[in-house]
Amino acid sequence: MIGINHHGAISGVTGSCHELSLPSDEPRSRAGVLIDCGLFQGSESKGRSTAEDLAIDFSIDHIRALVVTHVHIDHVGRIPYLLAAGFEGPIICSEPSAEMLPEILEDALKIGFTRDRRLIERVLAVIRERLVPVPYNQWHPVFDKTGCSLSVRLQRAGHILGSAYVECDARSGELEERVVFSGDLGAPHSPLLPEPSSPERADRLVIESTYGDKNHEDRETRRYRLKGVLEHALQDGGMVLIPAFSIGRTQELLYEIEGVIAEFGDEQVTKGADPEGSDPTQGLTWSNLEVVVDSPLAAKFTNIYRQLKPFWDDEAQTLVKSGRHPLSFEQLTVINSHDDHRNAVEYLAKSHRPCVVLAGSGMCAGGRVVNYLKAMLGNERNDVLFVGYQAVGTPGRDILTHGPIGGWVELEGKRYDIRAKIHQVSGYSAHAGQADLLRFVEGISVPPKEIRIVHGDSHAKQEFDTILKARLPNSRVCIP
């Protein structure tokens, strides 16, 4: 029997780690692969925060390879612990992911693994040596031993640059199965990335359900909602703070903001004139709106995105050919040093200079966004715009829940009242909505014999489970 085991992302949306194992003809022998090996985040990280807690707690003697769907930390953050447990196999991923994985793990190692620079460099050297970049839509043999074999193929998932879902052709004795792991699927019509297509075949499917209970706004709607939120905030003379994930969301937002500036450049955001120049909001046009990225990691990955233009979608390629620079436009300022960050927070909090700031981390659980929140949450002229999923137990979820009713949030042990306006534009989530997930499943010509629902909060999984059972009565649908 070809087995599927889950070592994460079954009680929530983080810690993705799934195992595909095949018995062989050799006595008491099997071979397998892991699909992702990620960190737990938010409330799911409780009791899983120390090096001892994060140590790999399942057998890996039979694991021949790790396949990475994409480089978000909840899918790759435990790779150093996998190496420490003795894993010696290849790390298979897409070509863009191979470029980005060492960068994201370097940051993760510094924060949660060790401060020893030499040790970090040794770990990164091992990871670079093990990386096996595989082009999309190309079968790659993983192992072929007595009685069992496995090949994998990566297909575009549209989640972030380099993201993939994984098709596994598994053979054990006379049994052959195509097992598909969705990883994280992107929404259609996302900026920069081609949308995912359904697999041609899937005997068994393991699918995410982050938004298994809701749909997103279409791109045009969310784009004008983004413009409206920015406009409203800037007319108040405040700052728009967008907690942004370093990979994916930041680049998509910059792409959309550049598009708004290009379309409405000479149009005034605020009406009237101020000949004295004492009110920075008067006469502000979109073309002189300042956009700040205050995250060294986001800046690094934005640069990598620019270098990987061949993997952009047709729309983005056309913009570049027309002379536009959607990730490096004139109004964009990048802040790198910590001193410049501190000065920017202090200056923007006092000056009421209209500005859009994208700062990490995306769930407000750490990083530079926390200092901005401390400085600006108490001022009703400011706005916080959430564009991505906020996990239970994170400050981002608390702000989103309690902010609209004038509540408070705890940041680094201290309570802060929320007077700033709180907005959410869900369409900028990098995850597929319910309808998108259904389209992915129903696009498989022969419905899977088994569908396993993972990577979702309980309500999202239950609702998606109910819908799939109604739509695909001949498929066995389960929540592990």
N, C-alpha and C positions, 0 to 999 in steps of 0.2 A: 504494500500500500504506500503510495506517495503521500507523505505527511506534510501538513502545514501547522506550524506552531507560532504563537505570537508572544513576543517578549516585551511588548510595549504598544502604546496607542490603542489599547483596548478598554481602558477606563476613562479615556479623555482624548485630547487631540495632540498630545506630545509624547516623546519617547519612542518614536516609530522604530520597530525592529521586528522583522518577521523572518521565519525560517522555512525553507523548503528542503525536505530531506527524502532521500531515496534509498531503499534497501538494495543491497547487491547480492550476488550469488555467493560471495565469500561469507563464511560463518560469522555471525554476530557482527556484521560489517554494514555500514551505511555511509553515504556521502551526501553533503548538503551545501547550501549557500544561505547567507543572510541577505535580506533586502533591507538596507538601512541599519543604522545603529545610533539612535539619537538620544539627546538629553531630555529629561522631564522638566517642565516649566510650570510656573504658577503654583496653584494648590497641589498639582500632581508631583511637585518636587519635594514635598514635605517627607522627611525621612529618607530622601534621596539626594542629599546635598554634599556629604563628605566623600572623600576618595574611597573610603571603605564601603559606603552605601552604593557608590556608582560602579564598583567592581562588577565585572560580568559574573552573573550568578546562574548561568546555565552552561551545559557542556558545549565546547567548541572543537573537540577532538576531530569530529567528522566534517567540520566546516571547511570547504575547499576555497571559497571566495566570498567577498563582500561585494554586493552590487548596490551602488548609491543612486537613488532616484534624483536627488538634487541636494544642494549644499546648505539648506537651512539647518540651524543648529539642532532643532528637534528631530532631525533625520541623520545628522553626522556627528553630533557632539560627544558621543561615547566611543568614537573610534580610537582615541588614545588608550582608553581602558581595555578595548578589545585587543590592541597590540600588547598591552601589559599582561593580558591573560594568556598570551602565547600564540595568538593568531599570526600565521606566517603566509597566508595566501594573498592573491592579487586583490586590488581594489578597482572594480570595474565601474566605469561611469562614462557619461557623454564627454565629448571633446571640450565644450565650454566648462563643464563641471570640473574637469581635470585642471583647468587654469585657475579656478576659484577655490577649490577645496583646501589647498595648503594655506591660503590667505585667511579663510574663515576659521580654520583650526588653529592657526597661530594666535588669533585673538582669543579663542576659547581656552587655549592652553595657558595664556597669561592670566586670564581671569579665574579659572577654576581648577587648574591642574598643577602648575608650578611657576615660580618666578625665576627659576634658574635658566638663564638665557642659553647656556650650552646644552642643557637637557632639552629645551624647546627645539633648538636647531637639530639635535639628534633625532627627535621624534619626527620633525618635519622632513628630514632627509629620508627616513624610512618610508614615510607616506609617499613622497615623490617617487621613490624607487619602486614602490608597489603599484602605483597608478597605471591602469590600462585604459587609455581613452579609446572608446569605440564609436565609430560614426553611427548616426541614426539609421535605422532601417537596414541594419547589417547583422546577420547572425554571427555570434561569437561562441565557439566551443569553450565550455568551462571544465568539464571532465568527461572522460570516456573510460570506464573501468569494467571489469567483469560483471555483466548483468545489469549495468545501469549507466546512463549518460545524461548529460545536460548541456543545452546551448541556450543562450539568452539573446534577445534582441531589444534594443532601446528604441522607443518611439516618442516623438515630441508630446509633452504633456501640457505646454502652455502656461505653466505655473510661474516659474522664473526662468531666466536665461539658463539653458543647459538642463532644465528639468525633463524627466522622462518617465513614462510608465514602462514596465518590464514584462516582456513576453518570455516565458520559460517553456522550452520544449523538453519535457522530461520523459525518460524511458527507464522503466524498471521491469526486467524480465520481458513478458509479453505485453505489459501495460504501457501505453503511451498517452500522455496528457499534455495539453497546452494550458499552463497556469499563468494567469496575468495578475500582476500587482500594480495597482493604479498609481502608487505614490500619491502626490498631491496634484490634482487636476486643476487647470486654469479655466477661467471663464472665457467664453467666446468674445472676440473683438477687443481683447485687452491690447493696450498700446505695446508696440515693439515686437510682440511674439505671435507667431502663427498659432491658431487654435488647435486643440487636439482632435484627432479623428479616432473613431472607435476601432478596436482591434478586429482583424478579419475573423478571428476565432478565439474563443476562450472556453475551455471545458470547465474550468473553475476560475472564479474572479474574486480577488480581494480588493475591495474598493473603499476609499475614504468617504466620510460623511460629515465633514466640518459644517457644511450648510445643507445637510440633508433635510432640513425643515423649513427652508426659506429660499426665496429667489432674490437676485440682485436687480438693481435698476439697469436699463440698457445704457450703452456707452454715451449716447447723445444726451440723455437725461442727466446722467451723473456729471457729465462735463459741464453742463450749464448750472447744475446745483453747485459744483465746485466754484464756478465763476461767481454765483450768487453769494456763497458764504464768504469768499474773499472780498467781494464788493462791499458787503454789509460791514464786515470787520474794519475794512480800510476807511470807510466813511466815518466810523467812530474814532478814527485816529489810534487804533490799537494794533496789536500784533496778532497774526494768525499763527498759532503753533500747531504743527502737524507731527505727532510722534510717528516716526517712519522707520520701517525695517530697512536695514542697510542694503539688502539685496532684493531687488524686484520692485517693491513699492516706491522707494525713493526715485528710482529711474523712471517708472511709469508716471509718477506725479510731475517730475520735471518735464517730461515729454508733453503732458497735458497742459501744464502751466505755460510752457513755451508756445503751445498752440493757441492758447487764449491771448497771450501777448501779441502773437503774430496777427490774429484776426481782429483784435480790438485795440491795437497799439496806440492810435492817436485819440481814442475815445477817453473822456475824462471819467475816472473812477468816482471823483467827487466834483461837485459843481461849485462854481464861483471862483473868485480870484483873491489873492492875498498879496497886494503889492509890497507890504512890509516884510513878507516872508516869515512871519512869526508862527503861522499855522502850517505845519508840513502836510496837512491833508488837502489844503486848498489847491485846486488846479492839478491834482495828481492824475496822470494818465497811465494807462497800462504799460506803455513803453518805458516809463521810468520807475516802475515798481521794482523794489529790491527783493530778491529771493536769496535766502541764505541756507546753505547746507552746513550744519554744524555737527559733523560726525566724520572723523578721519576714516572709519571703516566704510561708511557710505560713499565718501569721496573716492576711496580706493576702488570700490566696486563699480562706481559710475565710470571711472577711467577704464576699467576692464570691459564694461559693457561697450564703451566707445571702440575699443580695440577689436571687439567681436561683432562688428557690424554685419559680416556675412551671415550671421545667425538671426538677424532682425527680420521682421516680416516685410512684405512688399511695400506697404504704406510707408514705413519708416525709411526704407531704402530710397523710395521716390523723393521724400523730403530732403534727404542728404544730397541727392543728385541735383535738386533744385537750388542748393546753396544754403539751406536751413541747417541749424546745428541744435537739434532738440535736447541734447544733454550737455551743451557747453555754450549757452547763449549769453548775450552781452550783460543782461541784468543779474546774472548768477554770481554769487560770492561764496567761496568755500572757506570755512574756518578750520584750521588744523590744530594749532598749538593750544594748550590748555589755558595759557595766559590770555590769548585772543578770545577764547571762549568766555572766560570770566568777564573780560571787558565788554564783550558784546551783550551778555546778559544784563550787566549793570546799565549800560548805555541805553539799550532798548526799553528796559523797565522804566527809565526816567524820562526819556525823550519823547515818548508817544510817537515815534517815527513809524509811519505805516510800513509794515514789513511782513513777509511770509518767511517763517523759519521751519525747516525740516530738521529734526534732531532725533537721534537714537537714544533709547531703544523704543521699538514699536509698541510695547506693552507697558511702557513707563516704569519698568521694574529695575531700572538702573541706567547708567549712561548720562549724557549731557542734558537730555530732555528734562531730567529731574530738577536741575537748577533753574531752567526756564519756568517750569511749573511752580516752583516755590516763589519765584519772583512775580509771576503774572496771574496766578489763579485768583487772587483776591481783588483784581481790578475788572470791573464789568465792561470796560472798553475792549478787553481782549477776548479772543475766541480760541477754543481748542477744537481741532477737526480730526476725528478718528476716521481712518480709511481702511483699517484692517481688523482682523479678528482679535478680540481681547479675551484671553483665557481667564477662567474663574480663579480668583485669588491674586490677580495682578492689580496694581494701582490703576492701570488703564481701564479695567472692568469696573472698578469702584467709581472712577470719575464719570464714566459713561452712565452708570446706574444712578449715582447720587447727585451728580452735578446739576442736571436739569431741575431738581427740586431743592436746590440751594443747600446741599449737604456738604460734607467734608471728605477729605482723603488723607490717609496717613502716608507721609513720605519720609523715609529714613528716621522713623520713630517719633515724628511730630505731626500734629493735625494741622491741615490747611483748609480754611473755608473756601468753597468754590463759588465765586461770584462771576467769573468769566462765563461766557456763553459756550455751551457744549453742542457740537454737531457730529453727525455721523453720515458719511456717504458710503454705503455698503458696497456699491458697485465697484469700488477700487480694491476690494478684496482680491487677493491672488488666487482664491479658491473658487471653484465652480459652484454655482447655486444648485438648488434642487433640480430644476428643469434641465440644467446642463448635465448633471450626473445621470439623470434618467435618459437623456439623449445618448450619452456615452454607452450606457448599458444596452439600451434598446437598439443601438446601431450595430450590435453584434448580430450577424445574420442568423446564427443558430443560438438561442438563449443558453447561457451557461447552465451546466447541471447543478452547480453550487455557487452561491454568492455569499461571501463573508463581508460583513460591514464592520469597519474599524475606523479609528481616527475621527471620533466625534463625541460631543457631549451626549449624555444619555437620551435626552429628548430628541435630539437630531437623529440619532441612530434608530430610535424606536419609530419615529415617523417615516423615515426612509425605508425601514424594514416593512412597515405596513403597506406602503405604496408599491414596493417591489413585489411583495407577495400577491397583491391584487393584479398587478400588470403582468407578472410572469408566473402563473400558477404551476407550471411544470418545472420550475427551478427551485432547488432547496435553498432558501434564504435564511441566514442565521447571523446572530450577533455573538461572537466568541466570548 
